């Protein structure tokens, strides 16, 4: 499960995370080199594209560098899978847009051409024609007539029906969570054949049983559900020899090379099981792999690769392809692993009902890592923290891994600004707290969310998995539950007792200020006027903030202030807010533990979907003064191997891409393995 970045522009520039880069020979030169690094690659529409560094690369052995290189190549090899999963025409559209971009010889100074370039970049960033966050179809700011002229001028082929889709209202939402429109009927995601209903899907999987009901398989995770020639439903499995085979075979090729340079037997065995899973599509092998991967905690290199998060499936079955390759940040991991070592204390002292608590929290490993490459649903838009595996029973029996993407957070911090904080914070005290504690508070909340949050609580015996019981609300309820664990403990003297903070109360106060400020106001800059909230993380931030605001009204825990025509939210009692966060955490865990669909639905729909339109309009107006885009993502550094006469790698250099377009075109050329028809 991922913790998405709220938005780079909301972060306050602070002291900066610890950096292990040692490329320079002197301290003075090193500081100058860091200051001169240009974190911002470019900005367009609502997007800011950033760069990140790989500190400590030169300290890795050549064998470790090879492992990182092979794993990143495996990750990039599956890139097109994500594009096709997002929408059935995405690959055809991308090919046409890129052909125009490369071959057009006409007027490139016109507004139409500039708008075409922006449209292509938005599509690149979103891995398809639907916005990466809102899920709305991205509409071109040029006419269909102009586009058809570009097609003709560059001899580019794209069927008229697909051209029409770019400009009309068909397939308007990638992932629709409004049940009144039909969860599948209203979604453009390419996980199900057209015409298949949610009831048919539920009936199809109700007939599938796992050998051990206490250890259920992740049915549907690695397949597309289609209707065959007889009208029956069947799965097209994503595996070698199956759907997406051309890309998966390349993933297997690079994983096989990675296995030869594994750091230890456990790591090598886990990679071997992942290869076997890609070859067979066996969900039993997937579970075996996740257990082996969870227990392979030694070594400096780790990775995420496969069909994992189910946010893009409105029914919560199918996993989107993603890859993250990571290097351990030794200094920060040492400081933060104390959280995982105390996981049982956090569980025992949580406000959960006794029957919903885990008696034995197993194997929660936590590391701060340095990202070396990302692909699929993790790129260009990236999470800042990840906790896996997602299977509740594997977590309970074998533990999980949590990582904080340290160099990604560092890049966000160094590329951000203070303007929006000063505009939306209630008073100078709130601003001062943010300037001193926001960066550490963000890091602590991420750690608590991932390490303690997702690993906490248990499902009652006989209750199905959340995707079965909570259905389309499972993802946002789980993210809210983990957020609440973080909120509950970020305002706790235990953090200071463990030596993680110097003033737990002030850090907690800042974290509460920023969460409420964002949940009730600032995140609304991401929505178009009149829109409801669809994205799971945005929903959970609003329903948490709105719920505690309402429940605390009689005690004026959070007061709504209007000053000079502007709205502010001021927390008057942090202790009572802490109690309210605990109450909501207890309720959401109860909902998950008991599979209480109606209560989960009521919480999300009543507090997390509808937007206060007056506040939204005000926030948009106040935000007009800022030029920094509300969404950020990254280009990846380029790992360039140097070969000897025998074709063996003798060194690997890290370079930065010249531009976003250069990297996107390079990826399409070198990792475009899928046929346009799947």
PyMOL commands that set and color helices and strands:
alter all, ss='L'
color gray80, all
select helices_A, chain A and resi 8-10+27-36+57-59+62-77+79-86+90-103+111-126+144-153+160-167+179-181+198-206+213-215+245-260+265-280+283-295+330-341+343-348+354-356+392-398+406-415+419-424+428-453+466-469+471-490+493-497+504-520+522-526+536-551+553-555+574-594+597-609+613-623+660-671
alter helices_A, ss='H'
color red, helices_A
select strands_A, chain A and resi 2-4+40-44+47-50+223-227+233-237+301-307+321-328+364-376+383-388+400-405+558-563+566-571+631-634+638-643+649-655
alter strands_A, ss='S'
color yellow, strands_A
deselect
rebuild
show_as cartoon
